[in-house]
Amino acid sequence: MKNVDIKVEGTIMTIKVDLSKEFGPSASGKTIIIASTEGNVTVPDRDEKIGLNVYRKKP
């Protein structure tokens, strides 16, 4: 995972992403990647899965 922190307390999942970070352009080159789980991943200590991508348009 890139720039993604997942925490589960009881039945509440909290996702933390630092929006000031960048990991370069996407494969298409149209956006800048800020955070990604890099596909679907299992939520820690749970059966659920999550897939997350955070990005912004290139200027």
Biopython code that builds the backbone (N, CA, C, O; Angstrom):
import numpy as np
from Bio.PDB.StructureBuilder import StructureBuilder

atoms = [
    (1, "MET", "N", (0.840, -1.183, 0.000)),
    (1, "MET", "CA", (0.000, 0.000, 0.000)),
    (1, "MET", "C", (0.882, 1.243, 0.000)),
    (1, "MET", "O", (1.957, 1.269, 0.600)),
    (2, "LYS", "N", (0.409, 2.244, -0.672)),
    (2, "LYS", "CA", (1.132, 3.513, -0.748)),
    (2, "LYS", "C", (0.325, 4.586, -0.033)),
    (2, "LYS", "O", (-0.772, 4.931, -0.473)),
    (3, "ASN", "N", (0.859, 5.122, 1.075)),
    (3, "ASN", "CA", (0.282, 6.274, 1.752)),
    (3, "ASN", "C", (-1.135, 6.006, 2.263)),
    (3, "ASN", "O", (-1.965, 6.916, 2.280)),
    (4, "VAL", "N", (-1.420, 4.775, 2.678)),
    (4, "VAL", "CA", (-2.737, 4.422, 3.216)),
    (4, "VAL", "C", (-2.527, 3.752, 4.569)),
    (4, "VAL", "O", (-1.781, 2.779, 4.682)),
    (5, "ASP", "N", (-3.194, 4.283, 5.595)),
    (5, "ASP", "CA", (-3.169, 3.681, 6.926)),
    (5, "ASP", "C", (-4.602, 3.308, 7.285)),
    (5, "ASP", "O", (-5.476, 4.173, 7.344)),
    (6, "ILE", "N", (-4.842, 2.021, 7.525)),
    (6, "ILE", "CA", (-6.178, 1.526, 7.853)),
    (6, "ILE", "C", (-6.169, 1.035, 9.287)),
    (6, "ILE", "O", (-5.305, 0.256, 9.689)),
    (7, "LYS", "N", (-7.155, 1.511, 10.058)),
    (7, "LYS", "CA", (-7.290, 1.087, 11.446)),
    (7, "LYS", "C", (-8.735, 0.679, 11.690)),
    (7, "LYS", "O", (-9.656, 1.356, 11.235)),
    (8, "VAL", "N", (-8.940, -0.431, 12.410)),
    (8, "VAL", "CA", (-10.282, -0.882, 12.752)),
    (8, "VAL", "C", (-10.396, -0.920, 14.269)),
    (8, "VAL", "O", (-9.593, -1.550, 14.958)),
    (9, "GLU", "N", (-11.415, -0.231, 14.769)),
    (9, "GLU", "CA", (-11.730, -0.248, 16.206)),
    (9, "GLU", "C", (-13.188, -0.663, 16.333)),
    (9, "GLU", "O", (-14.088, 0.100, 15.984)),
    (10, "GLY", "N", (-13.420, -1.870, 16.834)),
    (10, "GLY", "CA", (-14.785, -2.400, 16.889)),
    (10, "GLY", "C", (-15.293, -2.612, 15.481)),
    (10, "GLY", "O", (-14.727, -3.396, 14.718)),
    (11, "THR", "N", (-16.362, -1.912, 15.136)),
    (11, "THR", "CA", (-16.923, -2.026, 13.787)),
    (11, "THR", "C", (-16.670, -0.775, 12.950)),
    (11, "THR", "O", (-17.268, -0.605, 11.888)),
    (12, "ILE", "N", (-15.787, 0.097, 13.424)),
    (12, "ILE", "CA", (-15.476, 1.334, 12.710)),
    (12, "ILE", "C", (-14.102, 1.236, 12.071)),
    (12, "ILE", "O", (-13.110, 0.979, 12.755)),
    (13, "MET", "N", (-14.041, 1.442, 10.751)),
    (13, "MET", "CA", (-12.776, 1.446, 10.020)),
    (13, "MET", "C", (-12.415, 2.895, 9.709)),
    (13, "MET", "O", (-13.233, 3.657, 9.194)),
    (14, "THR", "N", (-11.179, 3.258, 10.030)),
    (14, "THR", "CA", (-10.677, 4.590, 9.744)),
    (14, "THR", "C", (-9.551, 4.476, 8.725)),
    (14, "THR", "O", (-8.640, 3.664, 8.883)),
    (15, "ILE", "N", (-9.620, 5.299, 7.673)),
    (15, "ILE", "CA", (-8.600, 5.318, 6.631)),
    (15, "ILE", "C", (-7.908, 6.667, 6.684)),
    (15, "ILE", "O", (-8.564, 7.709, 6.651)),
    (16, "LYS", "N", (-6.581, 6.650, 6.768)),
    (16, "LYS", "CA", (-5.820, 7.891, 6.832)),
    (16, "LYS", "C", (-4.912, 7.980, 5.613)),
    (16, "LYS", "O", (-4.173, 7.045, 5.303)),
    (17, "VAL", "N", (-4.979, 9.143, 4.913)),
    (17, "VAL", "CA", (-4.178, 9.404, 3.722)),
    (17, "VAL", "C", (-3.585, 10.798, 3.847)),
    (17, "VAL", "O", (-4.305, 11.748, 4.155)),
    (18, "ASP", "N", (-2.276, 10.938, 3.611)),
    (18, "ASP", "CA", (-1.623, 12.247, 3.613)),
    (18, "ASP", "C", (-1.761, 12.840, 2.213)),
    (18, "ASP", "O", (-1.107, 12.387, 1.274)),
    (19, "LEU", "N", (-2.622, 13.861, 2.077)),
    (19, "LEU", "CA", (-2.910, 14.439, 0.759)),
    (19, "LEU", "C", (-1.766, 15.283, 0.212)),
    (19, "LEU", "O", (-1.828, 15.734, -0.931)),
    (20, "SER", "N", (-0.722, 15.503, 1.011)),
    (20, "SER", "CA", (0.415, 16.285, 0.529)),
    (20, "SER", "C", (1.421, 15.439, -0.245)),
    (20, "SER", "O", (2.317, 15.984, -0.889)),
    (21, "LYS", "N", (1.286, 14.117, -0.192)),
    (21, "LYS", "CA", (2.231, 13.229, -0.878)),
    (21, "LYS", "C", (1.789, 12.951, -2.309)),
    (21, "LYS", "O", (0.602, 13.001, -2.633)),
    (22, "GLU", "N", (2.766, 12.658, -3.153)),
    (22, "GLU", "CA", (2.505, 12.265, -4.537)),
    (22, "GLU", "C", (3.424, 11.105, -4.897)),
    (22, "GLU", "O", (4.561, 11.031, -4.431)),
    (23, "PHE", "N", (2.916, 10.198, -5.735)),
    (23, "PHE", "CA", (3.700, 9.042, -6.166)),
    (23, "PHE", "C", (3.863, 8.986, -7.673)),
    (23, "PHE", "O", (4.093, 7.919, -8.241)),
    (24, "GLY", "N", (3.743, 10.147, -8.323)),
    (24, "GLY", "CA", (3.968, 10.209, -9.755)),
    (24, "GLY", "C", (2.702, 10.010, -10.553)),
    (24, "GLY", "O", (1.616, 9.871, -9.990)),
    (25, "PRO", "N", (2.844, 9.997, -11.875)),
    (25, "PRO", "CA", (1.677, 9.906, -12.757)),
    (25, "PRO", "C", (1.077, 8.503, -12.782)),
    (25, "PRO", "O", (1.755, 7.509, -12.524)),
    (26, "SER", "N", (-0.204, 8.457, -13.099)),
    (26, "SER", "CA", (-0.880, 7.176, -13.300)),
    (26, "SER", "C", (-0.383, 6.540, -14.592)),
    (26, "SER", "O", (0.398, 7.144, -15.328)),
    (27, "ALA", "N", (-0.835, 5.326, -14.862)),
    (27, "ALA", "CA", (-0.421, 4.632, -16.082)),
    (27, "ALA", "C", (-0.842, 5.402, -17.334)),
    (27, "ALA", "O", (-0.120, 5.414, -18.331)),
    (28, "SER", "N", (-2.007, 6.043, -17.280)),
    (28, "SER", "CA", (-2.480, 6.801, -18.448)),
    (28, "SER", "C", (-1.777, 8.147, -18.567)),
    (28, "SER", "O", (-1.762, 8.749, -19.640)),
    (29, "GLY", "N", (-1.191, 8.623, -17.458)),
    (29, "GLY", "CA", (-0.512, 9.904, -17.458)),
    (29, "GLY", "C", (-1.441, 11.098, -17.264)),
    (29, "GLY", "O", (-0.993, 12.244, -17.304)),
    (30, "LYS", "N", (-2.729, 10.840, -17.055)),
    (30, "LYS", "CA", (-3.701, 11.925, -16.911)),
    (30, "LYS", "C", (-3.834, 12.430, -15.470)),
    (30, "LYS", "O", (-4.301, 13.545, -15.241)),
    (31, "THR", "N", (-3.425, 11.614, -14.512)),
    (31, "THR", "CA", (-3.583, 11.983, -13.107)),
    (31, "THR", "C", (-2.300, 11.725, -12.321)),
    (31, "THR", "O", (-1.405, 11.016, -12.781)),
    (32, "ILE", "N", (-2.228, 12.312, -11.130)),
    (32, "ILE", "CA", (-1.121, 12.100, -10.198)),
    (32, "ILE", "C", (-1.636, 11.226, -9.059)),
    (32, "ILE", "O", (-2.658, 11.542, -8.450)),
    (33, "ILE", "N", (-0.947, 10.146, -8.771)),
    (33, "ILE", "CA", (-1.353, 9.235, -7.709)),
    (33, "ILE", "C", (-0.932, 9.808, -6.356)),
    (33, "ILE", "O", (0.222, 10.193, -6.166)),
    (34, "ILE", "N", (-1.883, 9.858, -5.418)),
    (34, "ILE", "CA", (-1.623, 10.338, -4.066)),
    (34, "ILE", "C", (-1.563, 9.168, -3.090)),
    (34, "ILE", "O", (-0.725, 9.153, -2.189)),
    (35, "ALA", "N", (-2.453, 8.183, -3.266)),
    (35, "ALA", "CA", (-2.475, 7.016, -2.381)),
    (35, "ALA", "C", (-3.169, 5.862, -3.091)),
    (35, "ALA", "O", (-4.015, 6.075, -3.959)),
    (36, "SER", "N", (-2.806, 4.639, -2.717)),
    (36, "SER", "CA", (-3.432, 3.476, -3.321)),
    (36, "SER", "C", (-3.209, 2.241, -2.461)),
    (36, "SER", "O", (-2.154, 2.070, -1.850)),
    (37, "THR", "N", (-4.225, 1.386, -2.427)),
    (37, "THR", "CA", (-4.035, 0.077, -1.815)),
    (37, "THR", "C", (-3.406, -0.882, -2.820)),
    (37, "THR", "O", (-3.072, -2.015, -2.476)),
    (38, "GLU", "N", (-3.246, -0.433, -4.054)),
    (38, "GLU", "CA", (-2.666, -1.232, -5.136)),
    (38, "GLU", "C", (-3.464, -2.511, -5.359)),
    (38, "GLU", "O", (-2.914, -3.612, -5.380)),
    (39, "GLY", "N", (-4.765, -2.342, -5.523)),
    (39, "GLY", "CA", (-5.673, -3.470, -5.704)),
    (39, "GLY", "C", (-6.507, -3.666, -4.447)),
    (39, "GLY", "O", (-6.462, -2.855, -3.522)),
    (40, "ASN", "N", (-7.266, -4.751, -4.428)),
    (40, "ASN", "CA", (-8.106, -5.043, -3.274)),
    (40, "ASN", "C", (-7.287, -5.750, -2.206)),
    (40, "ASN", "O", (-6.560, -6.701, -2.496)),
    (41, "VAL", "N", (-7.409, -5.277, -0.961)),
    (41, "VAL", "CA", (-6.694, -5.879, 0.158)),
    (41, "VAL", "C", (-7.689, -6.182, 1.272)),
    (41, "VAL", "O", (-8.735, -5.541, 1.374)),
    (42, "THR", "N", (-7.357, -7.160, 2.099)),
    (42, "THR", "CA", (-8.206, -7.523, 3.223)),
    (42, "THR", "C", (-8.050, -6.501, 4.340)),
    (42, "THR", "O", (-6.938, -6.092, 4.674)),
    (43, "VAL", "N", (-9.175, -6.096, 4.911)),
    (43, "VAL", "CA", (-9.166, -5.191, 6.062)),
    (43, "VAL", "C", (-8.514, -5.944, 7.223)),
    (43, "VAL", "O", (-8.838, -7.108, 7.460)),
    (44, "PRO", "N", (-7.592, -5.289, 7.954)),
    (44, "PRO", "CA", (-6.882, -5.982, 9.037)),
    (44, "PRO", "C", (-7.820, -6.671, 10.037)),
    (44, "PRO", "O", (-8.741, -6.049, 10.567)),
    (45, "ASP", "N", (-7.575, -7.947, 10.284)),
    (45, "ASP", "CA", (-8.324, -8.757, 11.251)),
    (45, "ASP", "C", (-9.806, -8.887, 10.935)),
    (45, "ASP", "O", (-10.613, -9.100, 11.840)),
    (46, "ARG", "N", (-10.182, -8.759, 9.641)),
    (46, "ARG", "CA", (-11.580, -8.848, 9.233)),
    (46, "ARG", "C", (-11.680, -9.664, 7.947)),
    (46, "ARG", "O", (-10.665, -10.019, 7.348)),
    (47, "ASP", "N", (-12.911, -9.958, 7.526)),
    (47, "ASP", "CA", (-13.139, -10.675, 6.274)),
    (47, "ASP", "C", (-13.373, -9.725, 5.100)),
    (47, "ASP", "O", (-13.276, -10.134, 3.944)),
    (48, "GLU", "N", (-13.681, -8.460, 5.391)),
    (48, "GLU", "CA", (-13.972, -7.495, 4.338)),
    (48, "GLU", "C", (-12.711, -7.133, 3.561)),
    (48, "GLU", "O", (-11.587, -7.277, 4.043)),
    (49, "LYS", "N", (-12.941, -6.658, 2.344)),
    (49, "LYS", "CA", (-11.836, -6.190, 1.494)),
    (49, "LYS", "C", (-12.088, -4.737, 1.128)),
    (49, "LYS", "O", (-13.222, -4.260, 1.151)),
    (50, "ILE", "N", (-11.000, -4.039, 0.787)),
    (50, "ILE", "CA", (-11.096, -2.647, 0.369)),
    (50, "ILE", "C", (-10.152, -2.407, -0.797)),
    (50, "ILE", "O", (-9.052, -2.956, -0.847)),
    (51, "GLY", "N", (-10.595, -1.584, -1.728)),
    (51, "GLY", "CA", (-9.762, -1.128, -2.833)),
    (51, "GLY", "C", (-9.862, 0.387, -2.877)),
    (51, "GLY", "O", (-10.957, 0.932, -3.009)),
    (52, "LEU", "N", (-8.730, 1.072, -2.767)),
    (52, "LEU", "CA", (-8.748, 2.530, -2.667)),
    (52, "LEU", "C", (-7.718, 3.141, -3.595)),
    (52, "LEU", "O", (-6.570, 2.698, -3.648)),
    (53, "ASN", "N", (-8.138, 4.169, -4.332)),
    (53, "ASN", "CA", (-7.231, 4.987, -5.132)),
    (53, "ASN", "C", (-7.570, 6.455, -4.872)),
    (53, "ASN", "O", (-8.729, 6.858, -4.972)),
    (54, "VAL", "N", (-6.563, 7.243, -4.541)),
    (54, "VAL", "CA", (-6.743, 8.674, -4.369)),
    (54, "VAL", "C", (-5.812, 9.344, -5.380)),
    (54, "VAL", "O", (-4.618, 9.049, -5.424)),
    (55, "TYR", "N", (-6.367, 10.248, -6.191)),
    (55, "TYR", "CA", (-5.574, 10.884, -7.245)),
    (55, "TYR", "C", (-6.136, 12.251, -7.545)),
    (55, "TYR", "O", (-7.258, 12.577, -7.156)),
    (56, "ARG", "N", (-5.335, 13.061, -8.251)),
    (56, "ARG", "CA", (-5.800, 14.376, -8.713)),
    (56, "ARG", "C", (-5.417, 14.561, -10.169)),
    (56, "ARG", "O", (-4.475, 13.944, -10.666)),
    (57, "LYS", "N", (-6.163, 15.418, -10.837)),
    (57, "LYS", "CA", (-5.865, 15.728, -12.240)),
    (57, "LYS", "C", (-4.503, 16.380, -12.346)),
    (57, "LYS", "O", (-4.101, 17.150, -11.474)),
    (58, "LYS", "N", (-3.796, 16.068, -13.416)),
    (58, "LYS", "CA", (-2.531, 16.739, -13.690)),
    (58, "LYS", "C", (-2.834, 18.176, -14.071)),
    (58, "LYS", "O", (-3.805, 18.443, -14.779)),
    (59, "PRO", "N", (-2.002, 19.109, -13.603)),
    (59, "PRO", "CA", (-2.242, 20.521, -13.964)),
    (59, "PRO", "C", (-2.007, 20.784, -15.442)),
    (59, "PRO", "O", (-2.165, 21.915, -15.902)),
]
sb = StructureBuilder()
sb.init_structure("model")
sb.init_model(0)
sb.init_chain("A")
sb.init_seg("    ")
for serial, (resi, resn, name, xyz) in enumerate(atoms, 1):
    if name == "N":
        sb.init_residue(resn, " ", resi, " ")
    sb.init_atom(name, np.array(xyz, "f"), 0.0, 1.0, " ", f" {name:<3s}", serial, name[0])
structure = sb.get_structure()
